[in-house]
């Protein structure tokens, strides 16, 4: 298999129609169909179920799609690194970030970095810390904004931000109607809870409630905090997330936001794979962020 076949395959998965895919690739249908058939023969399986008007990915096709996209990304990263070596500080920086305050941080950083290195380009990817760690180790990201707890055996990095946890509560329930700006863990223990789907995050929140000798009721786990307010708005539970999640909640959403006491904080970190030296552009970006926060390299 070659890169041409992989890019053809990715385009067909996006269109799920040979005619539209061939138009997008600016080639005729026969060579595109032949390339996909050759790929299937080499893999020894069918990647698509052929319908009269559209294609459907098989289970093998779905698995190969994920790998094909990773391979295409790695090729793009490699080209960017080679370009940097030849042309100085330019190319594309692949940055991942968590949901919560990640978008705000990365936008601020890119804004100031562009003033110094205007030829740099950026490819952003959002996910939870487990996903970001996997992509850093796979070489699909140069840098990532993660949150504690992180795996220090896999990643290097430094703290860039800290904030407290809050409870997002249905406005029409008794806790939501209370005028108190805070809520205690004891008040939360008997309620249905909505939390992050991150594996280590669930265990962390579970530990908050151990002293009450009760098991918290996690009714919904979500990878994206942007879903939290929508779920709470429908009275599906109380969401526990970092305070910055509240920034993205519409004023029309029927929720109350209260600080959890005793105060519990979460740290944000700029991280990278500790087994792979960052490329020239990533090093410049790391140094730029260190200067912003007055952090000396240890």
Rosetta blueprint (number, residue, H / E / L):
1 X L
2 X L
3 X H
4 X H
5 X H
6 X H
7 X H
8 X H
9 X H
10 X H
11 X H
12 X H
13 X H
14 X H
15 X H
16 X L
17 X L
18 X H
19 X H
20 X H
21 X H
22 X H
23 X H
24 X H
25 X H
26 X L
27 X L
28 X L
29 X H
30 X H
31 X H
32 X H
33 X H
34 X H
35 X H
36 X H
37 X H
38 X H
39 X H
40 X H
41 X H
42 X H
43 X H
44 X L
45 X L
46 X L
47 X L
48 X E
49 X E
50 X E
51 X L
52 X L
53 X L
54 X L
55 X E
56 X E
57 X E
58 X L
59 X H
60 X H
61 X H
62 X H
63 X H
64 X H
65 X H
66 X H
67 X H
68 X H
69 X H
70 X H
71 X H
72 X H
73 X H
74 X H
75 X H
76 X H
77 X H
78 X H
79 X H
80 X H
81 X H
82 X H
83 X H
84 X H
85 X H
86 X H
87 X H
88 X L
89 X L
90 X L
91 X E
92 X E
93 X E
94 X E
95 X E
96 X E
97 X E
98 X L
99 X L
100 X L
101 X L
102 X H
103 X H
104 X H
105 X H
106 X H
107 X H
108 X H
109 X H
110 X H
111 X H
112 X H
113 X H
114 X H
115 X H
116 X H
117 X L
118 X L
119 X L
120 X E
121 X E
122 X E
123 X E
124 X E
125 X E
126 X E
127 X L
128 X L
129 X H
130 X H
131 X H
132 X H
133 X H
134 X H
135 X H
136 X H
137 X H
138 X L
139 X L
140 X L
141 X L
142 X L
143 X E
144 X E
145 X E
146 X E
147 X E
148 X L
149 X L
150 X L
151 X L
152 X L
153 X L
154 X L
155 X E
156 X E
157 X E
158 X E
159 X E
160 X E
161 X E
162 X E
163 X E
164 X E
165 X E
166 X E
167 X E
168 X E
169 X E
170 X E
171 X L
172 X L
173 X L
174 X H
175 X H
176 X H
177 X H
178 X L
179 X L
180 X L
181 X L
182 X E
183 X E
184 X E
185 X H
186 X H
187 X H
188 X H
189 X L
190 X L
191 X L
192 X E
193 X E
194 X E
195 X E
196 X E
197 X L
198 X L
199 X H
200 X H
201 X H
202 X H
203 X H
204 X H
205 X H
206 X H
207 X H
208 X H
209 X L
210 X H
211 X H
212 X H
213 X L
214 X L
215 X L
216 X L
217 X E
218 X E
219 X E
220 X E
221 X E
222 X E
223 X L
224 X L
225 X H
226 X H
227 X H
228 X H
229 X H
230 X H
231 X H
232 X H
233 X H
234 X L
235 X L
236 X L
237 X L
238 X E
239 X E
240 X E
241 X E
242 X E
243 X H
244 X H
245 X H
246 X H
247 X H
248 X H
249 X L
250 X L
251 X L
252 X L
253 X L
254 X L
255 X E
256 X E
257 X E
258 X E
259 X E
260 X E
261 X E
262 X L
263 X L
264 X L
265 X E
266 X E
267 X E
268 X E
269 X E
270 X E
271 X E
272 X E
273 X E
274 X L
275 X L
276 X L
277 X L
278 X L
279 X L
280 X H
281 X H
282 X H
283 X H
284 X H
285 X H
286 X H
287 X H
288 X H
289 X H
290 X H
291 X H
292 X H
293 X H
294 X L
295 X L
296 X L
297 X L
298 X L
